[in-house]
Amino acid sequence: MNSKEKYGDSFKKGRIVEQEYCDIFGSKLSTPEEDYKYHFDTVISIEQAAKKGWIIKNPVKVDVKSLKKVARTLIHTEEIYHWIEVKNVKGGLGSAFAGQSDFLAFETIDYFIHVSKSKIKEFCKEKIIDREIYPMPKADLRKLYTMYRREEHDRKDAIAIVKTIDLMRYSDFIVNKTK
């Protein structure tokens, strides 16, 4: 069973949130190839950004990060924390560093928090002090700003749980989800 089959609902929810984000800006959702290969979900034009009060000099590519569960066994998603992918499942650079996106847009219940790739790098350097990658423990034993690897299927990823409030400190722009 591949990850899309195993976590299909999560992928579908992510795509719904990405479309919701596009609707806010009036932008077009990326193709599945652009999403998977180049790690961006939409392109925001200078005009689209300006309508929401975001001043940019050039069009920007955005990778939308929907709310996630802190543990897959939980029922509800969590807006207090977000996962940062430092390394992908193949061991290459994770979505925080790889791909063509200029910004990551982290979803909360009411907002999308935009953080530039350069600030994400700064954030990770400042906050994720321990560079060791640990096996993923049970949910109640997970620590903030510690890199974990999901062991199933020989994954080589490194992901860390971070506080959303800390992402806000590094944000370039926050847009309200209401139109």
Backbone bond lengths (Angstrom), bond angles and torsions (degrees), N, CA, C in turn:
res aa  C-N    CA-C-N  psi(-1)  N-CA   C-N-CA  omega(-1)  CA-C   N-CA-C  phi
1 M - - - 1.463 - - 1.534 108.08 -
2 N 1.340 116.32 124.45 1.469 118.63 178.16 1.530 110.55 -83.64
3 S 1.345 114.93 170.20 1.473 119.17 -173.97 1.530 112.52 -64.19
4 K 1.332 117.54 -33.02 1.469 118.61 179.03 1.523 111.35 -66.69
5 E 1.345 116.73 -34.14 1.461 119.97 176.91 1.522 110.33 -72.23
6 K 1.343 115.82 -44.02 1.461 120.88 -176.60 1.525 111.96 -68.43
7 Y 1.331 116.67 -40.16 1.469 121.09 -175.19 1.522 111.93 -116.17
8 G 1.330 116.53 33.80 1.463 122.21 -176.22 1.511 114.35 -53.00
9 D 1.333 117.33 -43.10 1.463 119.91 -179.72 1.521 111.41 -62.55
10 S 1.312 116.37 -37.34 1.464 121.03 179.38 1.534 110.29 -65.55
11 F 1.346 116.42 -42.78 1.461 120.30 177.68 1.527 110.72 -63.14
12 K 1.340 116.41 -43.47 1.463 120.77 179.98 1.521 110.99 -62.62
13 K 1.341 116.63 -44.28 1.457 120.60 178.97 1.529 110.32 -61.39
14 G 1.321 116.07 -41.89 1.461 120.32 178.04 1.517 111.93 -59.07
15 R 1.321 116.46 -43.32 1.472 120.26 -179.58 1.536 110.63 -67.31
16 I 1.325 117.47 -35.23 1.471 120.89 177.39 1.533 109.95 -64.11
17 V 1.326 116.50 -43.96 1.479 120.68 179.15 1.533 110.04 -65.39
18 E 1.318 117.38 -39.67 1.465 120.83 177.61 1.531 110.37 -60.71
19 Q 1.337 116.91 -40.85 1.473 120.21 177.98 1.519 110.29 -67.25
20 E 1.319 117.23 -40.37 1.469 121.19 176.86 1.534 110.13 -57.90
21 Y 1.313 116.33 -42.96 1.464 121.66 177.80 1.538 110.12 -61.43
22 C 1.323 116.44 -46.84 1.471 120.73 178.65 1.523 111.31 -59.36
23 D 1.326 117.17 -39.19 1.460 121.70 179.31 1.533 111.06 -62.03
24 I 1.313 117.20 -36.43 1.472 121.07 179.08 1.518 110.64 -62.00
25 F 1.326 116.89 -42.24 1.470 121.18 -176.37 1.528 112.96 -94.27
26 G 1.331 117.46 -12.93 1.462 119.65 -175.83 1.521 111.37 74.91
27 S 1.325 116.17 28.84 1.465 120.96 -179.60 1.526 109.97 -101.96
28 K 1.317 115.23 173.80 1.457 121.67 -176.87 1.531 109.43 -102.14
29 L 1.318 116.61 139.64 1.460 122.54 176.97 1.525 109.55 -69.39
30 S 1.325 116.81 138.51 1.462 121.14 179.02 1.527 110.43 -64.17
31 T 1.311 115.28 163.32 1.457 120.11 174.86 1.534 108.12 -75.42
32 P 1.323 117.91 160.50 1.472 118.77 176.07 1.536 112.01 -56.19
33 E 1.326 117.70 -35.82 1.467 120.81 178.60 1.532 110.95 -65.15
34 E 1.332 116.97 -45.00 1.472 120.18 178.50 1.524 110.62 -62.23
35 D 1.321 115.68 -39.59 1.463 120.54 179.73 1.525 110.30 -64.36
36 Y 1.316 117.24 -50.77 1.460 122.13 -174.16 1.538 112.71 -74.47
37 K 1.333 116.72 -47.77 1.467 120.56 -174.78 1.521 113.77 -81.10
38 Y 1.335 116.58 -38.98 1.459 120.20 -170.69 1.530 113.59 -111.40
39 H 1.319 116.57 -3.15 1.468 123.26 173.33 1.528 114.42 57.47
40 F 1.315 116.37 47.55 1.458 119.63 167.74 1.516 108.89 -139.87
41 D 1.341 114.51 150.54 1.460 120.70 -175.11 1.520 113.41 -106.53
42 T 1.323 116.25 -20.48 1.464 120.08 179.09 1.527 109.25 -165.12
43 V 1.326 114.85 165.45 1.463 121.84 172.82 1.525 107.04 -118.13
44 I 1.332 115.78 127.13 1.467 121.65 179.25 1.527 107.95 -102.26
45 S 1.327 116.13 124.85 1.464 120.25 178.99 1.529 109.86 -79.58
46 I 1.309 115.89 165.69 1.463 121.83 177.61 1.530 109.52 -58.30
47 E 1.333 116.35 -42.67 1.460 121.62 -178.75 1.527 111.98 -67.04
48 Q 1.332 116.61 -43.43 1.466 120.60 179.46 1.528 110.42 -62.31
49 A 1.311 116.58 -41.84 1.467 120.86 179.18 1.529 110.48 -65.41
50 A 1.313 116.91 -43.48 1.468 121.51 -177.45 1.531 111.81 -61.27
51 K 1.328 117.49 -35.56 1.469 120.82 178.44 1.524 112.05 -61.01
52 K 1.331 116.92 -23.88 1.470 121.92 179.09 1.528 111.83 -102.83
53 G 1.346 116.34 4.85 1.464 120.28 178.19 1.521 114.39 86.22
54 W 1.320 116.91 11.87 1.469 121.68 179.63 1.518 107.81 -98.63
55 I 1.308 117.80 116.39 1.459 122.35 -178.44 1.521 108.98 -94.97
56 I 1.323 115.49 115.04 1.467 121.83 177.04 1.524 107.91 -126.41
57 K 1.335 116.65 154.30 1.470 121.16 -178.27 1.520 112.73 -91.23
58 N 1.323 115.66 -23.82 1.459 121.74 -178.98 1.533 108.27 -140.91
59 P 1.330 117.05 160.21 1.470 118.19 172.82 1.533 109.25 -57.27
60 V 1.326 116.55 148.19 1.461 120.52 -178.46 1.525 110.54 -126.71
61 K 1.322 114.65 146.24 1.466 121.66 175.04 1.519 107.13 -96.33
62 V 1.336 114.91 135.21 1.462 120.88 -174.70 1.529 109.89 -123.89
63 D 1.326 115.22 134.59 1.460 122.88 173.54 1.519 106.56 -106.35
64 V 1.330 117.16 112.86 1.462 122.76 -175.70 1.528 109.42 -85.43
65 K 1.324 115.99 131.30 1.464 122.49 178.77 1.523 108.19 -112.94
66 S 1.328 116.06 106.36 1.464 120.36 -177.71 1.527 110.47 -74.63
67 L 1.323 114.64 164.21 1.464 119.52 174.42 1.524 109.16 -59.54
68 K 1.309 115.63 141.89 1.459 120.93 179.89 1.521 109.44 -127.77
69 K 1.303 114.79 165.49 1.461 121.13 171.34 1.532 106.99 -82.34
70 V 1.317 117.00 146.85 1.461 120.27 174.73 1.532 109.02 -70.91
71 A 1.320 116.44 -27.32 1.460 122.45 174.62 1.530 107.60 -142.11
72 R 1.303 116.87 140.70 1.470 120.78 -177.70 1.524 112.59 -61.21
73 T 1.325 117.13 -23.37 1.462 120.52 -178.65 1.527 112.86 -77.29
74 L 1.315 117.76 -13.51 1.460 120.93 -179.97 1.526 110.42 -75.62
75 I 1.304 116.04 158.20 1.461 120.90 -178.11 1.533 111.61 -83.11
76 H 1.336 116.59 -42.63 1.464 120.63 -172.07 1.524 113.02 -109.59
77 T 1.330 114.75 154.87 1.461 120.32 172.80 1.526 108.43 -75.99
78 E 1.321 115.56 168.57 1.459 121.33 -171.99 1.523 109.46 -132.21
79 E 1.337 117.57 123.89 1.462 118.68 179.73 1.526 113.44 -93.27
80 I 1.310 117.87 -7.76 1.470 121.16 -179.63 1.529 110.48 -75.43
81 Y 1.343 116.16 -27.03 1.459 121.10 -177.29 1.524 110.65 -127.52
82 H 1.325 115.47 154.94 1.462 122.43 171.72 1.522 108.16 -133.97
83 W 1.313 115.40 154.34 1.459 121.12 172.98 1.521 108.47 -92.77
84 I 1.332 116.49 138.66 1.466 122.29 172.72 1.528 106.58 -113.26
85 E 1.321 116.52 126.50 1.462 121.04 178.42 1.524 108.23 -93.17
86 V 1.333 116.14 107.04 1.463 121.88 179.71 1.525 109.76 -84.08
87 K 1.333 116.38 -42.13 1.463 122.45 175.07 1.521 108.02 -126.44
88 N 1.327 116.37 144.21 1.463 119.47 179.52 1.528 110.76 -83.82
89 V 1.313 117.65 178.43 1.467 122.01 -174.73 1.531 112.98 -63.75
90 K 1.325 117.19 -18.45 1.467 121.24 177.89 1.528 111.93 -94.47
91 G 1.345 117.21 -2.61 1.461 120.98 179.07 1.515 114.27 94.40
92 G 1.342 117.01 -2.34 1.464 120.54 177.14 1.518 110.41 -81.59
93 L 1.309 116.48 -176.51 1.458 120.48 178.47 1.517 110.64 -59.77
94 G 1.319 116.82 136.80 1.453 122.50 179.49 1.516 111.70 -80.31
95 S 1.319 116.02 177.93 1.469 121.29 -175.67 1.524 112.94 -62.10
96 A 1.331 117.57 -21.10 1.462 119.75 177.61 1.528 111.66 -68.98
97 F 1.324 116.92 -20.39 1.461 120.51 -175.39 1.520 114.30 -125.29
98 A 1.325 117.75 -29.56 1.464 121.83 -173.10 1.527 111.73 -91.56
99 G 1.305 113.81 172.30 1.460 120.13 173.06 1.510 113.44 84.00
100 Q 1.318 114.33 -178.47 1.451 122.01 -174.49 1.522 113.70 -95.39
101 S 1.313 118.06 -1.52 1.468 118.40 -177.54 1.524 111.02 -67.56
102 D 1.327 114.88 144.81 1.469 121.88 176.47 1.522 110.42 -93.03
103 F 1.336 115.54 -29.00 1.467 121.86 -176.88 1.518 110.54 -136.34
104 L 1.316 115.39 150.50 1.453 122.28 166.10 1.520 105.73 -105.25
105 A 1.324 117.21 134.63 1.463 122.28 178.20 1.524 107.55 -113.07
106 F 1.329 116.41 105.81 1.458 122.20 -177.61 1.526 109.69 -87.37
107 E 1.319 115.70 124.35 1.463 121.14 -179.17 1.525 110.85 -77.12
108 T 1.330 116.14 139.89 1.456 122.64 163.95 1.528 105.16 -124.33
109 I 1.307 117.63 -175.94 1.469 119.26 -179.27 1.531 110.71 -62.83
110 D 1.328 117.50 -40.74 1.462 121.14 -174.83 1.523 115.85 -109.09
111 Y 1.339 117.71 -13.55 1.465 120.44 -170.77 1.521 112.18 -139.65
112 F 1.345 113.72 167.72 1.456 122.38 163.84 1.523 106.54 -118.93
113 I 1.315 115.97 125.97 1.463 122.94 -178.15 1.523 107.37 -99.74
114 H 1.337 117.41 115.99 1.468 122.04 -178.47 1.524 110.05 -94.02
115 V 1.316 115.90 125.11 1.458 121.67 176.90 1.527 107.60 -127.75
116 S 1.321 116.74 126.23 1.465 120.41 -179.82 1.523 110.27 -67.61
117 K 1.324 116.06 156.15 1.460 120.91 178.99 1.532 110.48 -59.13
118 S 1.335 117.37 -39.45 1.472 118.98 -179.50 1.528 110.77 -64.21
119 K 1.317 117.25 -37.71 1.469 119.95 178.43 1.525 111.73 -73.77
120 I 1.333 117.63 -30.68 1.468 120.54 175.50 1.528 109.08 -63.33
121 K 1.339 116.21 -42.49 1.474 119.84 178.07 1.529 110.09 -60.82
122 E 1.312 116.33 -45.64 1.468 121.93 178.19 1.533 110.17 -61.00
123 F 1.316 115.76 -44.92 1.464 122.09 179.17 1.532 110.67 -57.40
124 C 1.336 116.53 -50.34 1.466 120.78 -178.56 1.522 111.37 -63.60
125 K 1.325 116.42 -40.32 1.466 120.09 179.31 1.529 111.11 -63.32
126 E 1.323 116.22 -39.31 1.463 120.83 -178.86 1.522 112.57 -76.69
127 K 1.310 117.47 -41.26 1.460 121.53 -170.55 1.527 114.74 -92.66
128 I 1.332 117.45 -37.33 1.469 120.51 -177.76 1.527 107.36 -94.50
129 I 1.317 115.36 84.81 1.465 122.19 -174.26 1.528 111.25 -73.87
130 D 1.318 116.50 -46.95 1.464 122.43 -178.24 1.525 108.47 -77.23
131 R 1.312 117.91 118.15 1.466 121.99 -178.05 1.533 112.40 -88.57
132 E 1.320 116.81 -1.92 1.463 121.23 177.85 1.533 108.94 -69.20
133 I 1.334 116.15 145.82 1.462 121.28 176.60 1.525 107.49 -110.35
134 Y 1.323 115.83 122.93 1.458 121.84 -175.35 1.523 110.79 -106.45
135 P 1.349 117.16 153.19 1.473 119.05 173.24 1.532 109.41 -62.30
136 M 1.306 116.17 145.79 1.462 121.64 -178.23 1.528 110.56 -65.02
137 P 1.346 117.60 116.73 1.461 119.67 178.32 1.529 110.69 -85.42
138 K 1.321 116.27 176.98 1.459 120.78 173.93 1.524 108.77 -60.95
139 A 1.317 116.08 154.07 1.463 122.16 -173.02 1.527 113.56 -52.15
140 D 1.311 117.59 -41.48 1.461 119.62 -175.68 1.536 112.79 -74.53
141 L 1.327 117.92 -7.46 1.463 121.36 179.34 1.532 112.83 -105.60
142 R 1.308 116.84 -1.12 1.471 120.20 -177.88 1.523 110.80 -73.49
143 K 1.332 115.03 140.41 1.459 121.38 179.67 1.523 109.19 -110.46
144 L 1.316 115.45 147.98 1.459 120.38 175.25 1.527 110.28 -66.48
145 Y 1.324 116.31 149.60 1.459 123.95 172.63 1.524 113.30 58.42
146 T 1.329 115.86 31.14 1.453 122.51 176.08 1.523 107.03 -120.28
147 M 1.325 116.48 134.91 1.462 119.44 -178.62 1.528 110.32 -84.62
148 Y 1.341 112.98 131.72 1.452 120.46 179.93 1.520 110.28 -122.84
149 R 1.326 114.98 155.06 1.459 121.98 175.62 1.514 107.79 -120.10
150 R 1.337 114.96 131.03 1.462 119.82 173.43 1.530 106.61 -80.79
151 E 1.295 117.05 121.48 1.465 122.40 -169.46 1.531 114.51 -80.31
152 E 1.334 117.41 -22.24 1.467 118.20 -175.27 1.527 111.27 -65.78
153 H 1.317 115.44 147.51 1.465 124.05 175.78 1.523 112.50 60.25
154 D 1.322 118.16 29.47 1.465 122.15 175.67 1.533 113.24 58.38
155 R 1.300 116.97 37.62 1.469 121.75 -179.33 1.521 109.88 -67.11
156 K 1.327 115.16 150.86 1.459 121.58 178.32 1.533 110.63 -121.91
157 D 1.324 116.09 25.77 1.463 120.17 -175.54 1.527 111.94 -79.37
158 A 1.315 114.68 166.31 1.465 122.60 171.99 1.518 105.88 -140.26
159 I 1.341 116.15 114.56 1.452 121.35 -178.21 1.527 109.10 -127.92
160 A 1.307 115.69 150.15 1.467 120.61 -178.99 1.521 109.75 -134.56
161 I 1.320 115.81 143.87 1.459 121.57 174.08 1.529 107.28 -88.23
162 V 1.337 115.29 129.77 1.465 120.33 179.60 1.519 109.67 -127.77
163 K 1.315 116.60 157.69 1.460 121.15 177.48 1.530 109.84 -79.31
164 T 1.309 115.65 133.20 1.463 120.88 177.45 1.520 110.92 -61.33
165 I 1.322 117.70 -37.64 1.469 121.17 179.86 1.530 110.90 -60.74
166 D 1.335 116.88 -33.74 1.461 120.03 177.18 1.523 111.28 -71.24
167 L 1.327 117.05 -35.88 1.470 119.89 174.79 1.533 110.20 -61.55
168 M 1.336 115.90 -36.31 1.464 120.04 179.95 1.532 111.47 -62.46
169 R 1.327 116.94 -33.42 1.470 120.91 177.81 1.526 111.52 -61.74
170 Y 1.322 116.65 -28.58 1.463 122.03 -177.44 1.528 112.38 -99.44
171 S 1.304 116.79 1.28 1.472 119.83 -171.65 1.524 112.16 -68.56
172 D 1.321 114.02 148.43 1.459 122.51 175.03 1.513 110.68 -95.76
173 F 1.332 116.13 -28.35 1.454 120.99 -176.48 1.516 108.40 -165.00
174 I 1.331 115.98 141.52 1.475 121.74 175.83 1.516 106.90 -124.17
175 V 1.326 116.16 127.73 1.462 120.25 179.11 1.526 108.67 -115.28
176 N 1.324 114.49 136.80 1.459 121.77 176.91 1.527 108.23 -72.93
177 K 1.309 117.48 140.54 1.465 121.54 -178.93 1.524 112.83 -73.51
178 T 1.322 117.69 -21.29 1.461 118.56 176.99 1.522 108.13 -75.25
179 K 1.312 115.33 141.15 1.487 119.46 -174.02 1.494 113.54 -78.32
